[in-house]
């Protein structure tokens, strides 16, 4: 029997189309980013559009354009209020950190540093050159507390998004039409595929939107829960509400990074808390505060693992924790932190389409049985 020829004109055309699509995505990455952000915003805000649609005065109903516009305004009011609240706090925290005397930090830990330096000399870990842990710590702390690091980070984010005003306009414009026309993207996507497969693709895209909406709403609830727990906990142990709120925000944002994020959030949170309370006595006040802060982060993480994550991953994307772990680790090895963040949404899309078009394979049946 003759072997099947895989390099037919149609297959070559499909390969060329995929390559061209990849090049276009790379070339117009900023526009793709605007579309993705607008898609996420429209997915999250879609329930509000539907809720406004239930408002009736007799037979009169709010037109969908007005509902979409009201929802868009609500999105930006929430975002503006969020930045209006936290940006001054973060800027003030950054300014306070940049004014910290690093020599005072080293002085607070003088005795532990001396013992560490003696141990390094005894073990000859520094080699032939003299090693000063004091100077190394002072240099590292200065680099961490340098406000230029924060401003450089903000500049990098701004450069990725391009012109901020244009980005806001573009995202708002796209979001409005995605809110007004729920199937707008679907109608464009299905035109790429054969007519006989259109019904299956529509069903798959509807499932993807439903699962991703639940996932992103779950992420927002998870971040809100972590922000609340950390802020309340650190305020109770004496860190101060303003510092606790900033640390809670940092922990909530970093928690988006699977597995690694909570550790980074806890470490950075403790550093920020200690840096803002260097006036306290090390033995009787500062060290106990560090212990209480660690306890707050442990309780928050346990709550996240036992309450928040099961709700998000178990009831939104319907995936086993082992699946999630393997997928995130693979994505992290391929694309770093960005890959880890995008791993679950991407895996969700792949699973839905695999269930729709490759459900005759047993492995696909097993991985998608709960969808």
C-alpha positions in Angstrom: 0.0 0.0 0.0 1.4 3.4 -0.9 2.4 5.6 1.9 0.4 8.7 2.6 1.9 11.9 1.3 1.9 14.4 4.0 3.3 17.2 1.9 0.2 17.9 -0.1 -0.5 21.5 -1.4 -3.1 21.9 1.3 -0.8 20.9 4.1 2.0 23.1 2.8 -0.5 26.0 2.6 -1.5 25.4 6.3 2.1 25.3 7.4 2.8 28.5 5.5 -0.2 30.1 7.1 0.9 29.1 10.6 4.4 30.5 10.0 2.9 33.7 8.5 0.6 34.1 11.5 3.5 33.6 13.9 5.5 36.3 12.1 2.6 38.7 12.2 2.1 38.1 15.9 5.8 38.8 16.6 5.8 41.9 14.3 2.7 43.4 15.8 3.2 42.1 19.4 1.9 45.4 20.9 -1.4 45.2 19.0 -1.7 41.5 20.0 -1.1 42.5 23.6 -3.9 45.1 23.4 -6.3 42.5 21.9 -5.4 40.0 24.6 -5.9 42.6 27.4 -9.2 43.7 25.9 -10.3 40.1 25.6 -9.6 39.4 29.2 -11.4 42.5 30.4 -14.4 41.7 28.2 -14.5 38.1 29.5 -14.4 39.3 33.2 -17.0 42.1 32.6 -19.4 40.2 30.4 -21.7 39.2 33.5 -22.3 43.0 34.1 -23.4 43.5 30.5 -25.9 40.6 30.9 -27.0 41.9 34.3 -27.8 45.4 32.8 -29.7 43.6 30.1 -32.2 42.4 32.7 -33.2 46.1 33.4 -36.6 46.7 31.8 -39.1 49.5 32.0 -42.2 48.1 30.5 -41.1 46.7 27.2 -38.1 49.0 27.0 -34.6 47.5 27.5 -31.2 49.2 27.7 -29.6 49.0 24.2 -26.5 46.8 24.1 -24.3 49.7 23.1 -25.3 51.6 26.2 -24.8 48.5 28.4 -21.3 48.0 26.9 -20.4 51.6 27.4 -21.6 51.6 31.1 -19.6 48.4 31.7 -16.5 50.0 30.0 -16.8 53.1 32.3 -17.2 50.8 35.3 -14.0 48.9 34.3 -11.9 52.1 34.1 -13.4 53.6 37.3 -12.3 50.5 39.1 -8.9 50.5 37.6 -8.4 54.2 38.1 -9.5 53.9 41.7 -7.1 51.0 42.2 -4.1 53.0 40.8 -5.2 56.2 42.6 -5.1 54.3 45.9 -2.0 52.2 45.5 0.4 54.2 43.3 0.9 57.0 45.9 1.4 54.3 48.6 4.0 52.4 46.4 5.8 55.6 45.5 5.9 56.7 49.1 7.2 53.2 50.1 9.9 53.4 47.4 11.0 56.9 48.5 11.2 55.7 52.1 13.3 52.7 51.1 15.6 54.8 49.0 16.3 57.0 52.1 17.3 54.1 54.3 20.8 54.3 55.7 22.3 51.0 54.7 25.1 51.4 57.2 22.3 51.4 59.9 21.0 48.1 58.5 24.4 46.5 58.8 24.9 47.9 62.3 21.6 46.3 63.4 23.0 42.9 62.4 26.6 43.5 63.5 27.2 40.5 65.7 25.6 37.9 63.3 27.7 39.4 60.5 30.9 39.1 62.5 30.2 35.4 63.3 29.4 34.7 59.6 32.6 36.4 58.5 34.6 34.4 61.0 33.0 31.2 59.8 33.8 32.1 56.1 37.5 32.8 57.0 37.7 29.6 59.0 36.3 27.5 56.1 38.5 29.5 53.6 35.4 30.0 51.4 36.5 33.5 50.3 39.7 32.2 48.7 42.9 34.2 49.0 41.2 37.6 48.7 39.8 39.1 51.9 36.1 38.7 52.2 33.9 41.3 53.9 30.3 40.2 54.4 29.5 43.7 55.7 30.6 45.5 52.5 28.8 42.9 50.3 25.6 43.2 52.2 25.7 47.0 52.2 26.3 46.9 48.4 23.4 44.4 47.8 21.0 46.3 50.1 21.8 49.6 48.4 21.0 48.1 45.0 17.7 46.6 46.3 16.6 49.8 48.0 17.6 52.0 45.1 14.6 53.8 43.8 16.1 53.7 40.3 15.4 50.0 40.2 11.7 50.7 40.6 11.6 53.6 38.1 13.5 51.4 35.6 10.9 48.7 36.0 8.0 51.2 35.4 9.9 52.5 32.4 10.2 49.0 31.0 6.5 48.3 31.5 5.7 51.6 29.8 8.0 50.8 26.9 6.3 47.4 26.4 2.8 49.0 26.2 4.1 51.8 24.1 2.4 55.2 24.4 0.2 55.0 27.5 -2.5 57.2 26.1 -2.7 55.3 22.8 -2.7 52.0 24.8 -5.6 53.1 26.9 -7.5 54.3 23.9 -6.8 51.1 21.9 -7.7 48.7 24.7 -10.9 50.7 25.5 -12.0 50.8 21.8 -11.5 47.0 21.4 -13.0 46.2 24.8 -16.2 48.2 24.0 -16.9 46.3 20.8 -16.1 42.9 22.4 -18.6 43.8 25.1 -21.2 44.9 22.6 -20.7 42.0 20.3 -20.1 38.9 22.4 -19.3 36.7 19.4 -17.2 39.2 17.5 -13.9 37.3 17.7 -15.6 34.0 17.3 -17.1 35.1 13.9 -13.6 36.0 12.6 -11.9 32.9 13.9 -14.5 30.4 12.4 -13.9 31.8 9.0 -10.4 30.3 9.0 -11.7 26.7 9.3 -13.7 24.5 6.9 -17.4 25.0 6.9 -18.1 21.4 8.0 -16.1 22.1 11.2 -17.7 25.4 12.0 -20.2 24.0 14.5 -17.5 22.1 16.4 -15.2 25.2 16.6 -18.1 27.4 17.8 -18.8 24.9 20.6 -15.1 24.7 21.5 -14.8 28.5 21.6 -17.9 28.9 23.8 -16.4 26.3 26.2 -13.0 28.2 26.2 -14.7 31.5 27.0 -16.8 30.0 29.8 -13.8 28.3 31.4 -11.4 31.2 31.1 -14.0 33.7 32.4 -14.3 31.5 35.6 -10.6 31.2 35.8 -9.8 35.0 35.6 -12.6 35.8 38.0 -11.2 33.2 40.3 -7.7 34.8 40.0 -9.2 38.2 40.9 -10.9 36.7 44.0 -7.7 34.9 45.0 -5.7 38.2 44.7 -8.4 40.0 46.7 -8.3 37.4 49.4 -4.5 37.4 49.7 -4.4 41.2 49.8 -7.0 41.2 52.6 -5.4 38.5 54.7 -1.9 39.8 54.5 -3.0 43.4 55.1 -5.1 42.5 58.2 -2.5 40.1 59.5 0.4 42.4 59.2 -1.6 45.3 60.7 -2.5 43.2 63.7 1.2 42.2 64.3 2.2 45.9 64.3 3.6 46.6 60.9 1.3 49.5 60.3 -1.7 49.8 57.9 0.1 51.7 55.1 3.1 49.3 55.0 0.8 46.3 55.4 -1.4 47.4 52.4 1.6 47.8 50.1 3.1 44.5 51.2 -0.3 42.8 50.7 -0.5 44.2 47.2 3.0 43.0 46.4 2.1 39.5 47.8 -1.2 39.4 45.8 0.4 40.4 42.5 3.4 38.0 42.9 1.0 35.2 43.8 0.0 35.1 40.1 3.3 33.4 39.5 2.5 29.7 40.3 4.5 28.1 43.1 7.4 30.6 43.0 5.3 33.7 43.5 4.1 33.1 47.1 7.8 32.6 48.3 8.9 35.7 46.5 6.0 37.7 48.0 6.7 36.5 51.5 10.5 37.2 51.2 10.0 40.6 49.7 7.2 41.4 52.2 9.4 40.6 55.2 12.2 42.7 53.7 9.9 45.7 53.2 8.5 45.2 56.7 11.9 45.1 58.4 13.3 48.0 56.3 10.5 50.2 57.5 11.0 49.3 61.2 14.8 49.5 61.6 14.3 51.9 64.5 13.1 49.0 66.6 15.4 47.0 68.9 16.7 43.9 67.1 16.4 41.3 69.8 13.3 42.3 71.6 11.2 43.9 68.8 12.4 43.4 65.3 13.1 39.7 65.3 9.7 38.9 67.0 8.0 41.0 64.4 9.8 39.1 61.6 8.5 35.9 63.2 4.9 37.2 63.3 5.2 38.3 59.7 6.3 34.9 58.7 3.4 33.4 60.6 1.0 35.7 58.7 2.4 34.6 55.3 2.2 30.9 56.3 -1.4 31.2 57.4 -2.2 33.1 54.1 -0.5 30.4 52.0 -2.3 27.6 53.8 -5.6 29.4 53.2 -4.7 29.9 49.6 -3.7 26.2 49.2 -6.8 24.8 50.9 -9.5 27.3 49.9 -8.6 29.6 47.0 -6.7 27.3 44.7 -9.1 24.3 44.9 -11.9 26.7 43.9 -10.0 28.3 41.0 -8.3 25.2 39.5 -10.8 22.6 40.6 -14.1 24.3 39.6 -12.9 26.6 36.8 -10.5 24.7 34.6 -11.3 21.2 35.9 -7.7 20.0 36.0 -6.0 17.7 38.5 -3.3 19.5 40.7 -0.6 17.1 39.2 -1.6 18.2 35.7 -1.3 21.8 36.7 2.0 21.3 38.3 3.6 19.5 35.3 2.2 22.0 32.8 3.5 25.0 34.8 6.9 23.4 35.2 7.1 22.7 31.5 6.0 26.2 30.6 8.4 27.7 33.0 11.3 25.8 31.5 10.3 27.0 28.0 9.3 30.6 28.7 10.3 31.5 32.2 7.9 33.4 34.5 5.7 34.6 31.6 5.3 31.0 30.6 4.3 30.0 34.1 1.6 32.7 34.2 0.2 31.8 30.8 0.4 28.1 31.3 -3.0 27.4 32.8 -5.1 29.5 30.3 -3.1 28.0 27.4 -3.5 24.5 28.7 -7.3 25.1 29.1 -7.6 26.1 25.5 -5.6 23.1 24.3 -7.7 20.7 26.4 -11.0 22.1 25.1 -10.0 21.8 21.5 -8.5 18.3 22.1 -11.8 17.2 23.6 -13.7 18.5 20.6 -11.5 17.2 17.8 -9.4 14.3 19.2 -11.7 12.7 21.7 -11.1 9.3 20.1 -7.7 9.1 21.9 -7.9 7.6 25.4 -5.3 10.0 26.8 -7.5 12.9 25.6 -10.6 11.3 27.1 -8.8 11.0 30.5 -7.4 14.6 30.5 -10.7 16.1 29.5 -13.3 13.9 31.2 -14.3 16.7 33.7 -14.8 19.4 31.1 
